[in-house]
């Protein structure tokens, strides 16, 4: 390497300062690399220790095989004599869009992501939903 030459405009000792700063930067980078390598080495050792602590894999034995279960016959449930119509839940019924409230139409339009739904009136909501192919809704 060539020695750094100081120009007449540089203050005295500028060459030594530059060498000292270069040496310091080299020393710091060496410390950073050593710290990184030590950290990686520790993680690798921890991983190896965890792998060593694992139990050995077990081979399935003949007794552990599971046989398929026999099919079970499902029978329709019988209604008890004291069952009332209120006890039986009715399936949701579909209603024409015209019978729904504006709030219900808006929720339906939101479900189908109809653009501009917040400013639409009832007739406009119905028209937009019908355009999407919806003519009835479950209530």
N, C-alpha and C positions, 0 to 999 in steps of 0.2 A: 504494500500500500504506500501511496505517496503521502508524505507529510503535508499537512495543510499549511499553506503559506498565508501569512497574514499580510494584508495590504497596509499601506502606510496610514489609511484612514481608520483602521480598526484600533480599538483601545488596546493597551498592553494587556496581555494575558487572555485575549479572546480565543486564541487557538487552543489554549489549555482548557478553557471553559467548554468549548465545543467538544473536545475529546472527553471531558468528564460527563457531559450530558449524553453523549453517545454511549459511553460505558454504562451509565445509569439506566438508559433505555434498554440496553442489552441485558442487564442484570434483572430488571423488572420483568421483561418478557420471559426470561428463564424461570423466574419464580412462578409466573402464571402458568407456564407449560408444565412445570413440576407439580403444581397444585392440581391441575386438571388430570394429569396422569395418575396421581395418587388417588384422586376421587374415583376415577374409572376403575382402578385396581381394587379399591375397597368394595365397590358395587359388584364387581365380578366375583370376588371372594364370598360376599353375602349370597349371591345367586348360587354359587357352587355349594355352599353350606346348606342352603334350603333344599337343593336337589338331593344332596346326600341324606337329608333327614326324611325324605319321602319314603313311605313303605314300599316294598317291592310289589310289582303288579301281580295280581292273583289270577290264576287260570280257573275258568269255570269248571266245577265238578259235575259229574253226571247227575247227582242228586239235586243240583240247583236249577235244572232245566224246568221250565214252566210249561205245563200242558195247557192247551186252549180249553177255555171253559165251555160247558155245554150251553147251547142257546136256551134262553128263557122265553117262555111263551107269555106275551103280554095280553091281558084281557081288558076289555072295556070296564071302566068303573061303573058300578051300579049306583043309582041315586038312592039316597035314604028317603024314607017316607016323610020325614019332617023337613025336607029341603023346600025352601020357598024360592020364588022367582028372584027375590032380592039377593039371595045367596049366590046366584049364578051371574057371573060377569058377562055382560053382552059385548059382542065384538063391536068395534067402532063402526058407525054407519056413515056412508058417504052422502054428502049433500051437494046439491048444485051450487055453483059459485054465487049465484044471485041471492041465495038464502044466508050467506055468511055476512058477518059484520065487516066494516072497513078494517078493524084491527086484525081480525082473522085473515082477511085477504092480504093485508100488509105482511103478516108473519109468513104466509104462504109464498108471497112474492120474494121475501127475504131468503127463504129456504131455496128458491130456484134462482136466486141472484138476478132478479129483474132490475135493470138499470133505471134510475129515475123514479123508483117506487115511492120515495118519501114525499114527493110533491104530487102524486097521482090521487085522483078522486076514485070513488068506488067503481064507476063504470070503466075508467081507464085501467084500474087494477084487473078487473074481470077480463077486459080485452087483451091486456098483456099476458095474463095467465093462459087464456085460450089460445093465444098465438104460440105459446110454449107447449100446447097440446093438453093442458089441464082443464077439465070441464067439471070435475067433482073433487071434493076434498073430504078427508075423514075428520070428524069432529069428536 
